[in-house]
Amino acid sequence: MNPDPLRQLKSEFESLFGQLRHPVLVENQSELMDLTAANWRLNLEFGKLIFTAWNSGKSISRRVEEIAFRDHDRFGVFVRRPGGRETATLEFRELTAPVSTGRAGGRAGFRRHLMALLEREYHGWKFERVANRSDREHTFSAWYTRGLARQGRSAWAFLGLSEEEGTAAADGVLAFGLIWLDWLRSRVDGLTVSQLKFFLPPAAVRVIAHRAAFLDPRLVSVEIYEWRPGMPSHVLVDLGDYGNVGTRLAPRRQAELLMESHARLFHDLPGELKDAVEIFPDPAGAISSLRIAGLEVARIEGQLAPRIYFGLEGNVRRLDESSHHAFLEFLREVRRIRRADSPEPQHDFYRLQSERWLESLLFRDITRIDPALSPEHVYPQVPAFSGTDRGVIDLLTLTRRGRLAVVELKVQEEINLPLQGLDYWLRVNWLQQRNQFKEFGYFQGCELALAPPLLYLVSPAFRFHSTTEKLLAYFHGKVEVVLIGINDSWRKQIKVLFRRPITRTA
């Protein structure tokens, strides 16, 4: 296996582990050991990432395959025992965190239920390659039961998701389904794998159906079924009802007035801090966010009697006369560390909210990634509400010719980047078709082009996942995507290493 993904996995594991103050190790709902009183190591050994922990009474060793889930007080990793074939979940959680319900324990049972459904409903079809083992080399996840249905020379791929899996599994199901389909088409000789079927719990249907409606039907026929164990049968979802993501914007002017009012509170900041601290309206429009290189260092709440809180999450204080000196010292320390030539690049002040850092640089000059973009109208962290879901667009701008552009940023490898970008494109497209931007205070004085929005996916060049362009190849021709690969040292100066339009025939 290519060692780079394993090094990234190791780095991600260590970052998540470092956020736990008193970590304990849990497997199969049993607490194995308190890691503050044990020894552990995470090493790359012969192309595998091996976690080992031991104390005076026991030891364990597991091969780490991928991150399974992340919550505020715990995270899980998919692992295998030495010589084992089945994937399990190893959980690292805070000592005081409540016991979680098992995510992986029911996977074998779910697979049996799904296969019983398929064998009952699809007579005459033979089911092959059925598995839910993790395979990092081919980007297969243990979250899903995957397989191939064959009848003569015809075949279709399928993916099933249990409602016991987390939100990340539901969000990623379309990406992993397309990856599975693409792999089958490249490996199965003499078969036409024309269709991809999903069997999803009700809560996962809506967002996936919206995305699937904007795939190219000439390249893939997608069917989504609402189903979970216990239902008598599966229900076909009509994709004709999806694709138009009814969306509402937060009024821009309301947030700007609040921000202007709050900005007056900081007129007496020392000069070196006044130049470093930027103020932004929060996406919800109820508070103002103060940031240094994208890192939120304080926020202001309320308008008639505003209250100021400073510090990072988990260590926040209210600003008053007694804490004013501590506030200034905190800002100076953040400013000292959060810069391109930082003396402490491992410090939280440097590492946290990296995408916001990149966003802050592009907000000042969006033409750094494409001179065709207009520097005069750039909106960061734009909230776009759809039902009860709140999406926040990293940057919303337009070209010099008035065409809307959605900019999605990632500084770490993300399999689901294309589909997440598509989510925001769908919302902006819906708003554009209904002339909502002017009504809510965006792009005043501009004549917006009628063409659908552009979608920019921006990441360090070597951080795009290997499947990114495979996924984009399945997008409908209406969705024009531009991949922007930038240098790893973007904090010092942003340099575009490639700018690659991905166009398809509409």
HUHU-V455253 format. One record per residue. SS is DSSP state (H for helix, E for strand, - for the rest). OMEGA is omega in whole degrees, -180 to 180 (999 if undefined). D_LAST is the distance of its C-alpha to the last C-alpha in Angstrom with 2 decimals. Layout:
BEGIN
SS;OMEGA;D_LAST
SS;OMEGA;D_LAST
END
This chain:
BEGIN
-;175;37.39
-;-175;36.14
H;-176;38.64
H;177;36.33
H;179;34.66
H;177;38.21
H;177;39.49
H;177;36.74
H;178;37.66
H;180;41.32
H;180;40.72
H;177;38.79
H;-177;41.58
H;177;44.26
H;179;42.57
H;179;42.35
H;-179;45.89
H;180;47.16
-;178;46.14
-;-178;48.54
-;180;52.07
-;-173;53.89
E;170;51.69
E;-176;52.72
E;-176;51.24
E;174;50.31
E;-179;49.39
-;178;49.30
-;178;50.44
E;178;53.56
E;-177;54.47
E;180;55.30
E;174;56.62
E;-173;56.83
H;174;55.17
H;179;57.26
H;-179;60.27
-;175;58.73
E;177;57.44
E;175;53.88
E;179;51.72
E;-172;48.14
E;169;48.02
E;-177;45.74
E;176;47.68
-;177;46.62
-;178;42.88
E;176;43.31
E;-172;43.62
E;173;46.91
E;178;48.26
E;176;52.02
E;-179;54.30
E;171;58.03
-;-175;61.12
-;-175;64.70
-;-175;63.93
-;174;60.63
E;175;57.73
E;175;54.17
E;-179;51.61
E;172;47.93
E;-177;44.93
E;-176;42.23
E;179;38.67
E;176;36.51
E;-178;36.79
E;-180;36.76
E;178;36.94
E;171;38.10
E;-174;40.17
-;-177;42.42
-;-179;45.58
E;168;44.42
E;-180;41.87
E;176;41.48
E;172;40.63
E;-176;39.88
E;170;42.79
E;173;44.55
E;178;48.28
-;-180;49.76
-;-177;49.03
-;178;47.15
-;-177;43.92
-;179;43.15
-;175;41.44
E;178;43.32
E;174;42.92
E;-175;45.36
E;175;45.61
E;-177;47.03
E;175;48.11
E;180;50.54
-;-175;54.05
-;-177;54.04
-;177;50.60
-;179;50.68
-;-179;50.14
-;173;46.55
-;-175;45.61
-;177;44.54
-;-173;40.85
-;-173;41.26
-;-176;44.28
-;-175;42.44
H;179;39.70
H;178;41.68
H;178;42.46
H;179;38.86
H;179;37.88
H;179;40.66
H;-178;39.57
H;-179;35.94
H;176;37.06
H;177;39.51
H;-176;36.76
H;-179;34.54
H;179;37.51
H;-172;38.58
H;-175;35.27
-;-179;33.82
-;176;36.76
-;178;36.62
-;177;34.12
E;-175;35.44
E;-174;34.52
E;176;34.53
E;-179;34.05
E;-177;34.74
E;166;35.52
-;175;35.26
-;177;36.80
-;177;35.38
E;-176;34.22
-;-178;33.33
-;-178;32.73
-;179;29.74
-;172;28.82
E;-176;30.02
-;176;31.67
-;177;34.78
-;-168;33.29
E;166;31.59
E;-176;32.78
E;179;30.37
E;-179;30.66
E;174;29.50
E;-175;30.24
E;173;31.03
E;-174;32.06
-;180;32.62
-;178;29.60
E;-179;27.21
E;170;26.68
E;179;24.94
E;176;25.22
E;178;26.64
E;178;27.55
E;-178;30.19
E;176;31.22
-;178;34.69
-;177;35.28
-;179;37.98
-;-176;35.52
-;-178;34.81
H;179;31.97
H;178;30.57
H;178;30.22
H;-179;28.37
H;-174;26.02
H;-169;25.26
H;-179;24.93
H;178;21.16
H;-178;21.20
H;175;24.23
H;179;22.88
H;177;19.83
H;179;22.35
H;178;24.64
H;-178;22.08
H;179;21.08
H;180;24.82
H;-179;25.67
H;-179;23.17
H;-173;24.77
H;-174;28.30
-;-178;28.70
-;174;29.44
-;-180;29.31
-;172;27.22
E;180;23.72
E;-169;22.80
E;-170;19.87
E;177;20.39
E;-179;21.30
E;176;23.80
E;176;25.15
E;-166;28.59
E;172;28.98
-;-175;31.73
H;-176;31.07
H;-177;30.91
H;-170;27.97
H;-166;25.71
H;-175;24.35
H;-179;22.76
H;180;21.31
H;177;19.89
H;180;18.13
H;-176;16.50
H;-180;15.76
-;180;13.93
-;167;11.06
E;-178;10.98
-;-177;8.65
-;178;10.92
-;-177;10.60
-;-179;12.28
-;172;14.68
E;-177;16.33
E;170;18.07
E;179;21.23
E;178;23.29
E;174;26.94
E;-177;29.39
-;169;32.54
-;179;35.47
-;-177;38.80
-;175;41.08
-;-177;38.53
-;178;39.44
-;180;35.92
-;-175;32.27
E;-180;30.15
E;178;26.52
-;179;24.31
-;-178;22.02
H;175;18.63
H;178;17.93
H;-174;20.47
-;179;18.61
-;174;15.78
-;-174;17.56
-;179;20.06
-;-169;22.90
-;173;24.21
E;180;27.19
E;168;28.23
-;-179;31.75
-;-176;33.21
H;-174;33.20
H;179;36.41
H;179;38.43
H;-180;37.74
H;178;38.49
H;179;41.82
H;-179;42.83
H;179;42.00
H;178;44.01
H;-178;46.93
H;-177;46.86
H;-179;46.59
H;-179;50.11
H;-174;51.54
H;-179;50.87
-;-178;52.36
-;175;55.36
-;175;53.52
-;-172;55.00
H;-175;53.26
H;178;51.77
H;180;50.24
H;179;49.09
-;-175;46.94
-;-175;45.51
E;177;44.82
E;-180;41.68
E;-178;41.28
E;170;38.07
E;176;37.58
-;-180;36.89
-;-180;33.56
-;177;35.69
-;-177;37.42
-;-178;40.87
E;172;42.03
E;-177;41.72
E;176;41.06
E;-173;43.02
E;170;41.53
E;-176;42.61
-;176;39.76
-;-179;37.59
E;179;40.32
E;-179;41.56
E;179;45.31
E;174;46.25
E;-178;45.07
E;-180;46.59
E;177;46.78
-;-179;48.02
-;-179;48.66
-;178;52.19
-;-174;53.72
-;177;51.15
E;-178;51.70
E;176;50.64
E;-179;50.05
E;-178;49.67
-;177;49.16
-;-178;46.57
-;-177;45.68
-;180;48.77
-;-175;51.14
-;178;50.71
E;174;53.63
E;-180;54.19
-;173;55.14
-;-176;58.62
H;-176;61.64
H;-177;62.66
H;-175;59.30
H;180;58.45
H;179;59.76
H;178;57.86
H;-180;54.67
H;179;55.10
H;177;55.99
H;179;52.90
H;-180;50.66
H;-180;52.50
H;176;52.10
H;-179;48.36
H;-179;48.14
H;-173;50.26
H;-174;48.12
-;176;44.56
-;-173;44.00
-;-180;42.46
-;-174;45.92
-;174;47.01
-;-177;50.42
-;-176;49.31
-;176;45.70
-;-178;46.45
-;178;47.47
H;-180;45.46
H;179;45.37
H;-170;43.34
H;-171;41.21
-;173;40.11
-;-179;36.87
H;180;35.47
H;176;31.99
H;178;33.70
H;178;35.48
H;178;32.33
H;-178;30.91
H;178;34.14
H;-179;33.82
H;176;30.29
H;179;31.29
H;-180;33.91
-;-178;31.59
H;-180;27.84
H;176;27.58
H;180;29.06
-;178;25.67
-;-180;23.76
-;178;25.59
-;-180;22.54
E;-179;23.27
-;179;25.90
-;-172;29.15
-;-177;30.39
-;-180;28.34
-;-178;28.04
E;178;28.69
E;172;29.71
E;-178;29.77
E;179;28.03
E;178;28.74
E;-173;26.15
E;176;27.74
E;-173;26.15
-;178;29.01
-;-180;31.50
E;176;29.07
E;174;29.20
E;179;26.51
E;-179;27.43
E;-177;24.87
E;179;26.44
E;175;25.54
E;-177;23.65
E;176;23.41
E;178;21.46
E;179;20.88
-;177;23.45
-;173;21.10
-;179;20.92
-;180;17.58
E;180;18.27
E;176;18.36
E;-177;19.25
E;179;21.49
E;-174;22.49
E;171;25.55
E;177;27.22
-;175;30.34
-;-180;30.84
-;-178;28.79
-;-179;26.70
-;-171;24.83
-;-178;23.02
H;-179;21.87
H;-178;18.07
H;175;18.44
H;176;20.94
H;179;18.71
H;176;15.98
H;-177;18.87
H;176;19.58
H;179;16.05
H;-178;16.01
H;-180;19.37
H;178;18.70
H;179;15.61
H;-180;17.97
H;-180;20.75
H;-178;18.85
H;-178;17.81
-;176;21.55
-;-176;22.97
H;-172;24.93
H;180;25.29
H;-178;27.74
H;-177;29.68
-;170;30.34
-;180;31.35
-;174;28.42
-;178;27.45
-;179;30.38
-;-179;30.63
-;173;27.00
-;-176;24.49
-;178;21.23
-;-179;18.02
-;-178;15.67
-;177;12.52
-;-179;11.68
-;168;14.03
E;175;13.97
E;176;15.35
E;173;18.22
E;-172;19.96
E;-180;23.41
E;168;26.11
E;-168;28.90
H;-176;27.42
H;177;29.35
H;172;28.69
-;178;25.09
-;-177;25.37
-;-179;24.88
-;-173;22.16
H;-176;19.98
H;174;17.48
H;179;17.60
H;-179;16.59
H;-180;13.76
-;-180;12.34
-;-178;11.87
E;175;9.89
-;-178;6.70
-;179;3.83
-;-177;5.57
-;179;8.59
E;-174;9.60
E;173;12.84
E;175;15.88
E;178;18.70
E;176;22.11
E;-179;25.08
E;-179;28.42
-;178;32.01
-;-179;34.10
-;-176;36.71
-;179;34.46
-;179;37.35
-;179;39.28
-;-180;36.55
-;175;32.77
-;178;31.50
E;178;27.91
E;171;27.99
E;175;24.33
E;-167;21.26
E;175;18.18
E;177;14.65
E;-176;12.27
-;177;8.85
-;178;6.18
-;-178;3.81
-;999;0.00
END
